């Protein structure tokens, strides 16, 4: 998409994160965004977690509008031009897209920025109406296999929510929580985007997994692992292409970590009723087991909770895990009140 920057791009400020995030996005996508600008943007994103979330929301709206056709653009352009003029007249010192953001929904503001400020020509016509919409959810301890209308196959792990929306020119899946594996049917005319927290994962045809479990301590990162094919993972201000056998994780603000190999257990051991840990804390392991059902294992001592665990286990057979613990860690098991507490062996 060809864009033109605003005549006087607004600088970042301590204003409402949504408004400032939009200012930054317009400047970044408008061109002429130098190294100093990028450094200032990253500093603003790092200053507050809310900044990264607001910036990611605007990125999603902007990117979603890229795929829209040009039908009906004239009527939309006239309407947005009138709104722009009215916003300037009511408060000439304030950026027009900030004025407009108080009057119309966020997606329409993004369209206005693209159309009037950045020179994009987009239409809100029947082409934007979904042709398929479906939500899926799995209960604790349950999993689900789904065949989508485009022949894409979807596996959902326990405690997972997924929202699928297909348009005529694009396919989308949002993963608010949980883990999923996708075998995406190739269709170059309709890319498949997965939104998980602050990340956008774009594919044409591949098999990959996504994990987004913001409520699990120590496992609140967004993780993407590719079994075959290629995917593009975009976060805040950066994007990488993953190939089969590679994985990556981001923090809550969308900052990407280093690319690493997929572990020997594969991209989704949970499909075989397994959970795999690689130097995870004992507390993290217990929190992961709890996703699949009551573990009846507790740890109160912070030093014991911090002990490291490596291995692959069946979350439905925790008796095996419990028996192995005293053999590999300096702990013992103490039964009381219907639960088993893991305590120091000293």
Protein Blocks (a to p, Z undefined) as FASTA:
>chain_A
ZZdddfbacdddfbdfklmmmmmmmmmmngoiafklmmmmmmmmmmpmklmmmmmmmmmm
mmmmmmpcfehklmmmmmmmmmmmmmmmmommbcfklmmmmmmcfklmmmmmmmmmnopa
cdddfklpcfbdcdddddehiacddddfkopacdddehiacdddddfkbccdddfbccdd
ddddddfklccdddehjbccddfbdcddddddfklghilcccdddfbhcdddddehiacd
ddehiacdddfkopacddddddfkbjblmlnopacdehiafklmmmmmmmnocfkiacfb
lklmmpcceddddfklmmlmmmmmmmmpccddddeehiacdddfZZ
